[in-house]
Amino acid sequence: MDSFLSWVGGKKRLRKEILSYFPQRIDRYIEVFGGAGWILFAKDRCAQLEVFNDINSELINLYRCVKYHPEAVQKELEYTLSSREQFDDYKSRENILGYTDIQRAARYFILIRNSYGSGGTVFGMKNRRQNEAIEYLTNISKRLNKVVIENKDFENLIKSYDRKGALFYLDPPYYKAEKYYSYRFQPEDHIRLRDSVRTIKGKFLLSYNDCPYIRKLYEEFQIIPVRRQNNLSLGIGSYEELIIMNFQSE
Ligand SMILES: C[S@@+](CC[C@H](N)C(=O)[O-])C[C@H]1O[C@@H](n2cnc3c(N)ncnc32)[C@H](O)[C@@H]1O
């Protein structure tokens, strides 16, 4: 199924390619940099334990509310419009106190859906079928039914869930694209991430932008260059993305 959000760096166009490298047997699946969850939603439940994580607490509040209270979120969204006025109104309520979790979730949903590039900051004019998107939250809630939702920094999350039989899918902010996320990924975090996965017991599959820095950082692992679907503007032999793994694909 599709996600319910667009997201900066979302893996909508790469999902089939990424899933084709997943091992057959996974005991626990952990999506460490969740975002809009294009990989989680693209596959059916694949493991006894599935975990979805992101450091962005507004995003995770939205996931939790949709998982446990889809009807309340839908009701809260019932009279919302895809309009600049409403967008600006929600935007101005950034640090407002007294909102319930459901109200915060609805606010965040509107901001992401109606913003330019899904960045949540500037209204983006598009013909968006908002009512359908709101109804679709029922399906999202069902998919999240048995998924554990976490709101942690990647390092502790990886330590907590690492076991033989685990698969971590990691999709961090890309190198030199860190500024597009509200929770800033620092240059040293790329090294911290490499160190966090270097000696894990489980498997990892990581997506990154293709650049010499990342190729060097992960030189001890299998690196597969991939091109996003439908992008013919790049020349032969040039790629946009890397898939990096600590296991041989089956
Ligand atoms: C490239 S996006 C993930 C996109 C996602 N795979 C999708 O398909 O929509 C990277 C995500 O990492 C999250 N993030 C940034 N720093 C993090 C950290 N230290 N720990 C966990 N998540 C983090 C951001 O909030 C963002 O949602």
PDBQT file of the ligand as one rigid body, heavy atoms in Angstrom, charges set to zero:
ROOT
HETATM    1  C1  LIG A 301      15.175  10.469   4.418  1.00  0.00    +0.000 C 
HETATM    2  S1  LIG A 301      13.988  10.668   5.692  1.00  0.00    +0.000 S 
HETATM    3  C2  LIG A 301      13.266   9.066   5.769  1.00  0.00    +0.000 C 
HETATM    4  C3  LIG A 301      12.279   8.878   4.631  1.00  0.00    +0.000 C 
HETATM    5  C4  LIG A 301      11.502   7.579   4.701  1.00  0.00    +0.000 C 
HETATM    6  N1  LIG A 301      12.331   6.415   4.450  1.00  0.00    +0.000 N 
HETATM    7  C5  LIG A 301      10.329   7.608   3.709  1.00  0.00    +0.000 C 
HETATM    8  O1  LIG A 301      10.261   6.766   2.794  1.00  0.00    +0.000 OA
HETATM    9  O2  LIG A 301       9.483   8.486   3.856  1.00  0.00    +0.000 OA
HETATM   10  C6  LIG A 301      14.998  10.720   7.145  1.00  0.00    +0.000 C 
HETATM   11  C7  LIG A 301      14.247  10.749   8.466  1.00  0.00    +0.000 C 
HETATM   12  O3  LIG A 301      15.198  10.632   9.520  1.00  0.00    +0.000 OA
HETATM   13  C8  LIG A 301      14.706  11.317  10.655  1.00  0.00    +0.000 C 
HETATM   14  N2  LIG A 301      15.842  11.566  11.570  1.00  0.00    +0.000 N 
HETATM   15  C9  LIG A 301      16.742  12.586  11.510  1.00  0.00    +0.000 A 
HETATM   16  N3  LIG A 301      17.655  12.463  12.499  1.00  0.00    +0.000 NA
HETATM   17  C10 LIG A 301      17.343  11.334  13.177  1.00  0.00    +0.000 A 
HETATM   18  C11 LIG A 301      17.922  10.655  14.286  1.00  0.00    +0.000 A 
HETATM   19  N4  LIG A 301      19.022  11.154  14.897  1.00  0.00    +0.000 N 
HETATM   20  N5  LIG A 301      17.371   9.487  14.722  1.00  0.00    +0.000 NA
HETATM   21  C12 LIG A 301      16.236   9.005  14.121  1.00  0.00    +0.000 A 
HETATM   22  N6  LIG A 301      15.628   9.614  13.067  1.00  0.00    +0.000 NA
HETATM   23  C13 LIG A 301      16.184  10.751  12.595  1.00  0.00    +0.000 A 
HETATM   24  C14 LIG A 301      14.076  12.576  10.063  1.00  0.00    +0.000 C 
HETATM   25  O4  LIG A 301      13.114  13.120  10.953  1.00  0.00    +0.000 OA
HETATM   26  C15 LIG A 301      13.473  12.037   8.750  1.00  0.00    +0.000 C 
HETATM   27  O5  LIG A 301      12.109  11.743   8.911  1.00  0.00    +0.000 OA
ENDROOT
TORSDOF 0
